[in-house]
């Protein structure tokens, strides 16, 4: 009966008449093993997950109703002076009364969760507050109201945090940006801001964001990682730390190069710990993230233009003013535009020991990036003159990388030694040597010196940092 829909056998090669014959499949084709790795497939959601989802949606709806009730009943002007305990008690009382009126019965766990969420809605950033308080979370990435990703230990994962709808997400975004005197709407659909704790915040809203508002928060670490912590975590070795201490203390100009999220700012923070307390340091950043521990630090932050397009203070404006403020060192959080000219001039004119970060994948790319930034600034100089300026200004490039397993390593320390014709000459002193991959995709590798003696060894010795020759000897593979 169903022969009409039956698949023809691939082995049949005989035909009766003019019908085309089916090509026979070789017997060994079925036994051939694919060289491709199997891709992980998402397991089908079970009924329990759907039940949990419905419960969360129900709680979300109740929370929305209670939040409206709170806004109607709470004296918002008195919130600033109220203690946390009094505010929690008041929220619990209003919530209990509203639940009674609505005829909703919740168990103790649901009541506790609801009270906590309402407290965060009133005083904090709603659903994001729990992630901001979680010390294991480094980045929070929101792709619309129903998708909130977090980064833990260098790996992205989907969290169970969601917003009620796009309107709820927009309200939280507006709460953040209005606190720092900025705005975001259809006419100005993107914004860069800083949270109260110093975390970096960026948002894009519809119509630019197609599937709902996009938010990224780079969390600010309260306890900054020092050199000892980075050595302990395997970011670099004790020998490399000793070399970097000598480089920073003897006032070499350092550029920390790396990709997004590779740990450039963390590395810059750690390197700054080698600066002497007697020096005057000025820092210039788009978002103030550096946490320098020295006594004499002046911090500056650039400012975007206001609604009328006025009032902008660019990093270059800050840098020009910094040069008139008698700094011993200037630290620029990130060089990405025309301020590169002033940065290189500062490094060349008595502000030895200055530091900055740039986006680049390796030290040679870092030099090319500096050349491109000078070209983008609109300054017409011969390429040889540009490279001569860079080679005399920059002494050291420290390359930070985030590897495929999420780990962050200082993959190269490279010295700039001058010019050879029209090419900037460089020598790598230390590198991270990758040797393989474990079955669970963890990088296997080790740090090693390249065998090249530092070009600044004599300078180190004159300043009292006589590094043993052994640290420049390459590691012998076992």
C-alpha positions, -999 to 999 in steps of 0.1 A, spaced: 0 0 0 28 24 10 52 12 -18 46 45 -36 64 64 -7 91 38 0 127 49 -4 145 31 -32 174 10 -21 208 25 -28 222 -9 -38 198 -13 -68 215 -9 -101 193 -29 -125 164 -12 -142 138 -24 -166 135 -1 -195 146 35 -199 144 46 -163 178 59 -150 197 35 -129 207 44 -93 244 45 -87 257 19 -63 272 31 -31 306 15 -22 304 -8 8 333 9 25 316 43 24 295 35 54 326 25 74 345 57 66 350 77 98 345 115 97 375 136 106 353 164 120 347 167 158 311 161 169 294 194 177 277 196 211 239 195 206 215 212 230 194 187 249 156 189 246 140 208 274 121 186 298 86 193 312 101 203 346 120 232 329 87 244 313 71 243 347 99 263 363 96 288 334 59 293 340 65 297 378 91 324 370 68 342 346 41 342 372 64 356 399 76 382 374 40 394 368 33 395 405 65 415 410 55 440 384 22 446 401 39 449 435 64 473 421 36 496 409 21 494 443 54 503 459 58 534 437 23 545 447 29 540 484 66 546 491 78 581 499 106 581 473 121 614 486 127 597 520 145 567 505 179 585 505 179 589 543 163 556 552 184 527 565 185 494 546 167 475 574 139 501 576 135 501 538 133 463 537 107 462 565 86 489 547 88 470 514 79 437 530 49 454 547 36 470 515 42 438 496 23 416 521 -7 440 521 -7 440 483 -5 402 480 -35 399 504 -55 423 483 -46 404 451 -55 371 468 -21 356 460 -5 329 483 32 323 481 55 300 500 83 313 522 110 309 496 90 327 469 82 355 494 119 359 503 129 360 466 101 385 458 111 408 487 148 407 476 138 414 439 116 443 450 144 458 471 167 457 441 140 472 418 136 502 442 172 508 453 194 491 427 194 478 391 166 452 393 175 418 379 211 428 372 218 435 409 224 398 419 249 395 390 267 427 401 271 413 436 284 380 424 322 382 426 327 353 402 311 373 373 335 394 352 311 406 324 274 409 321 260 409 285 223 415 278 208 405 244 173 417 248 150 411 279 151 373 278 188 367 273 214 376 299 249 361 295 277 362 321 314 356 318 330 334 345 367 324 344 369 335 308 339 315 296 305 329 285 274 312 298 236 319 298 223 330 332 188 324 345 183 361 350 156 377 327 136 409 325 98 411 322 99 428 288 117 454 268 100 482 288 114 468 320 150 466 305 147 502 292 136 514 326 168 499 342 190 514 314 174 548 319 180 545 357 217 539 351 223 567 325 202 593 343 223 589 374 254 601 355 236 629 337 233 612 303 203 600 282 195 573 257 165 572 234 156 569 197 174 601 188 205 591 208 204 553 207 237 544 224 254 555 256 287 549 275 286 554 312 300 542 345 282 526 374 285 538 410 311 511 418 332 520 387 320 493 364 320 502 327 285 503 312 275 504 275 240 502 260 224 504 226 186 506 223 161 501 194 159 510 166 196 504 164 194 472 185 170 451 164 160 423 188 158 443 220 183 466 239 219 455 241 238 461 273 274 452 283 288 457 318 325 452 324 326 448 362 350 468 383 371 447 406 372 460 441 403 440 450 428 446 422 452 418 412 488 425 420 519 411 405 521 383 430 484 373 422 491 373 385 522 351 390 502 327 412 475 325 385 500 317 358 497 349 338 535 351 338 565 339 357 586 353 386 615 359 362 593 380 339 580 399 370 616 407 380 623 420 345 591 441 344 599 456 378 633 467 365 617 481 333 591 502 351 614 513 379 640 525 355 614 545 336 611 527 303 581 537 283 557 507 282 528 498 259 505 470 270 490 455 238 461 430 236 426 422 224 393 429 241 391 412 275 427 400 274 436 417 307 453 449 295 440 472 322 447 445 349 483 442 336 487 480 335 474 482 371 499 456 382 528 472 365 520 506 381 527 490 415 564 492 406 563 531 404 580 549 433 558 568 457 578 600 452 566 604 416 537 625 404 514 604 382 485 616 360 460 591 346 437 598 316 409 574 308 375 572 291 361 553 321 382 556 353 393 520 360 429 522 371 435 518 408 469 532 415 482 529 450 507 557 450 502 588 471 505 614 443 480 605 416 458 629 396 429 611 378 412 625 347 382 612 327 371 623 293 336 634 287 313 629 256 293 658 242 259 667 256 225 666 239 234 698 220 267 684 208 287 707 232 309 702 262 330 673 249 363 668 267 384 643 246 413 622 258 436 645 237 423 676 256 431 658 289 465 649 277 474 684 265 464 698 300 483 670 317 515 681 301 512 715 318 507 699 352 543 688 359 538 651 357 566 626 362 546 599 344 515 599 323 493 568 321 467 567 294 441 540 300 437 533 263 451 551 232 428 547 203 428 580 183 445 612 176 458 615 212 486 591 202 506 621 189 506 638 222 513 605 240 544 598 219 556 634 223 552 631 261 572 599 261 599 617 240 601 649 261 610 641 296 580 620 308 599 588 308 581 558 323 548 567 308 524 538 300 493 531 279 473 502 263 464 496 227 444 470 208 466 447 188 472 410 184 510 410 186 538 435 192 545 440 154 508 447 149 510 471 178 536 492 160 514 492 128 484 503 149 504 533 162 513 542 127 476 540 116 465 561 145 490 588 135 477 587 99 441 589 112 449 620 132 455 638 98 492 645 103 511 641 71 545 628 79 569 605 59 566 569 71 603 569 82 597 600 104 566 583 120 586 552 127 615 571 140 592 589 164 577 556 176 610 538 180 625 566 201 593 570 223 584 533 230 608 510 248 588 480 256 556 462 243 539 438 267 515 415 249 485 402 268 462 375 253 431 356 262 436 321 249 409 298 235 404 281 269 396 314 285 429 317 303 448 350 302 486 350 296 514 375 290 523 359 257 553 382 248 576 408 262 593 426 233 619 454 233 622 481 206 658 486 199 658 514 173 657 516 135 673 495 107 668 515 76 631 523 74 621 493 97 617 494 135 639 468 150 625 447 178 637 418 199 615 394 219 629 387 254 602 364 269 574 344 253 546 319 261 553 287 242 522 266 234 528 229 230 494 213 229 458 209 241 444 186 267 413 164 259 391 190 278 405 218 256 429 233 282 461 249 267 493 232 275 524 255 274 551 272 293 569 305 296 604 308 283 631 334 277 643 336 241 680 336 249 683 373 239 700 395 265 680 426 272 692 458 254 685 477 286 707 455 309 732 483 314 705 508 322 690 483 348 725 479 364 730 517 366 697 520 384 705 492 409 686 463 391 713 439 383 693 410 368 710 376 368 720 364 332 701 331 340 667 347 336 674 354 299 684 317 292 657 297 273 639 269 291 651 235 282 622 212 272 621 180 293 
